[in-house]
Amino acid sequence: VQLVESGGGLVQAGGLLRLPCAASGRTFSSNAIGWFRQAPGNEREFVAAISWGGSSTYYANRVKGRFTISRDNAKNTVYLQMNSLKPEDTAVYYCAADPNRSPTEVADTKYEYDYWGQGTQVTVSS
């Protein structure tokens, strides 16, 4: 599975962005997909994940209620809708694929994910 993130940019606090993660490879629909982010000097941290069946989602506490993850398997794309953005959301955002889950499972640790995109920068100004 090859993953390409897009949609990053500069936005003011309180604004919104939507990040698509486009995948190639015929096995995309059987991969759980996660979003992670990494700010300078910090570890890569979990943001959100969606099961390959689409029925299960899971969010980090710091984004719950503001971010929404969704997927369109017909388009081989997963989306991260980010609302009410805060300066502390500034980071490079990565999507990743995990082929080792059941249709309803998700994982929130980066070590569970086998395939990664190159990342897209999100900067939130105060």
N, C-alpha and C positions, 0 to 999 in steps of 0.2 A: 504494500500500500504506500503510495506517495501522497503527501499532504502539502497543501499550499494555503497559507493564511493570507488574508488581505483585509482591508477596511480600517487599518489603524490610521492614526493622525493626531493632530493637536485639537483639543476641545477645551472649552471653559468648564469650570466646576459647575455641576448641575446639568450638564449637557448629556448627550447620548451618542453612542456609536454602535454599529452592528458589524461584527467580525465574521465573515464567512471562512470556512475551512473546506476547501475543495479537494476531493480525493480522486485518485485514479487507481484502477485495479478492481477486478471483478469481485473481490472478497470484501469490499468496503462495507456492504450491508450486514456483514456478520462480525463487525468490529464495534466494540464499545468505543466511544470517543470522549476524550477529556480535554479540557482547557487548563493550562497552567500559565503562570506568569513569573517573571523574574525581573526584579529591580536591581540596579547596580549595587554590588556588595551584599546582596541577599541570596538566599537559596531559592531555587525554583519551587514555587508553591502551587498547590492545587487550587483551582477556581471552581470548576463545575465539570460534571460528566453526565453522559446519557448512554443508556444501554443500547445494544444494537437493534433491539426490537422497538426502541423508542418509548417504552412504557415506564421506564425508571429514570429519574434524574436525581442528582445529588449536588449540593452546593456547599462551598465553604461558608462559614458563618458570616464572614466579613462582607460577602456579596449577596447573601440571601435576601430576597425581597427587592433587589435592584437589578440583578442579572438573570437572564433566562436563556437556557440552552435548548435547542431544538434541532431536528434533523429532517432532511428530505432525502430518503434513500434513492428515489427516482432520479434526483439530480446529483447524487454522490456528494452531498454538502451538509455540513453541520454549521449551525449559526450560534453565535454568542451575542445576544442583545444586551447591551450595557446601558442602563439608565441611571440618572442621578449620580453621575460620575464625580469622584472626589480626587483631589491631588494624590492621595495615597494609592490610587489605582494606577498611577503611572508605572509602566513596566513594558517589557517585551512580552507579548502574549503568544503562546505556542499551543497548537492543537496536537494531539497524539492519539494513536490507535492502539487498542488492546484487543487482540484476537482470541483471548483466553477466557472469555466470560460466557455465561449462559445468556439467553435472550433478555433477561431481566436484571442482570448484575452490572454493577459499576465498581470501579476501584478509584481510590483517592490518593494513591501513592504513585509517584513518578516511576518507580521501579517496575510497576506492573505493565507499563506501556512499552511496546516494542518499536513503534514507528513514530517519528516526529517531523513536524514541519520546520521551516527555517525561522519562523517568528515574524511578528509585525509589531511595530512600536506604537504604543498608546501613551500620549502625554496629556495630562489634565492640568490646566493652569488654574491658579487660585484667583 
